[in-house]
Each structure stands twice: as C-alpha cells, then as structure tokens.
Amino acid sequence: STEYFDSAALGAKKLTALLNAEKKQCPKEWVILAGFSQGSQAITQALAQTDTPQRLAGAILAGNPDHYPGQN
C-alpha cells in the first residue's frame, strides 16, 4: 500500500525539519538517532536530505527496509 511509503516519507520530512531547526538553534550539537523498520527507513531518507551526517554521533537502524547487502 502507498500509505506505508507516504508515512515513511512524512516521517523523513518531519525529521529533516527537526534536524534543521536543531542545527540553527544549537549548531555544535551532535545527534544520535535510532529507528526500527519504518522509523529506520525514515531516518535513512532524512539523512540523505540534510547535512546532518556531518554532526551524526551515531545511529541504530534495525530492520531497515532501505538496507541493501554490503551497505555500511
């Protein structure tokens, strides 16, 4: 169903907005993210849309539907 993918995309959009707002408010802040399944998919998509990986201290992504073999 497209509802799942729409929801993951909405989560990514909201997380991107939150990360960008936090960056403006606390530019030296490090970020740690965690997600399971759809949550990890939203995190993966959000990180691809921001420069947050430069400030990413760590991430735990379990059951990520966007993961592919050999990906680090």
C-alpha positions as CSV (number, residue, x, y, z in Angstrom):
1,S,0.0,0.0,0.0
2,T,1.2,3.5,-0.7
3,E,0.1,4.5,2.9
4,Y,3.2,2.9,4.3
5,F,5.6,4.7,1.9
6,D,3.7,8.0,2.3
7,S,4.0,7.6,6.1
8,A,7.8,6.9,5.9
9,A,8.2,9.9,3.6
10,L,6.3,12.1,6.0
11,G,8.4,10.9,8.9
12,A,11.6,11.7,6.9
13,K,10.2,15.2,6.1
14,K,9.4,15.9,9.8
15,L,12.8,14.6,11.0
16,T,14.6,16.7,8.3
17,A,12.7,19.8,9.6
18,L,13.5,19.0,13.2
19,L,17.2,18.3,12.4
20,N,17.5,21.6,10.5
21,A,15.8,23.5,13.3
22,E,18.1,22.0,15.9
23,K,21.1,22.8,13.8
24,K,20.1,26.5,13.7
25,Q,19.4,26.6,17.5
26,C,22.4,24.5,18.5
27,P,25.0,24.5,15.7
28,K,27.6,22.5,17.6
29,E,25.2,19.8,18.8
30,W,25.8,16.2,18.0
31,V,22.9,13.9,17.0
32,I,22.2,10.3,17.9
33,L,19.3,8.6,16.1
34,A,17.6,5.3,16.5
35,G,14.8,3.7,14.5
36,F,13.2,0.3,13.8
37,S,11.7,-0.8,10.5
38,Q,9.7,2.2,9.1
39,G,11.5,4.5,11.6
40,S,14.9,3.5,10.3
41,Q,13.7,4.0,6.8
42,A,12.6,7.5,7.6
43,I,15.9,8.2,9.3
44,T,17.8,6.9,6.2
45,Q,15.7,9.1,3.9
46,A,16.1,12.2,6.2
47,L,19.9,11.8,6.4
48,A,20.1,11.8,2.7
49,Q,18.3,15.2,2.6
50,T,20.4,17.1,5.1
51,D,24.0,17.7,6.1
52,T,23.3,16.1,9.5
53,P,25.6,13.2,8.8
54,Q,28.5,15.7,9.5
55,R,27.0,16.1,13.0
56,L,25.9,12.5,13.5
57,A,27.4,10.9,16.6
58,G,25.7,7.6,16.0
59,A,22.7,5.8,14.6
60,I,21.0,2.5,15.3
61,L,18.9,1.3,12.4
62,A,17.2,-2.1,13.0
63,G,15.1,-3.8,10.4
64,N,15.7,-1.1,7.8
65,P,13.8,-1.8,4.6
66,D,16.2,0.6,2.7
67,H,19.2,-1.5,3.7
68,Y,20.9,-3.5,1.0
69,P,23.6,-6.2,1.3
70,G,27.1,-4.8,1.8
71,Q,25.9,-1.4,2.9
72,N,27.7,0.1,5.9
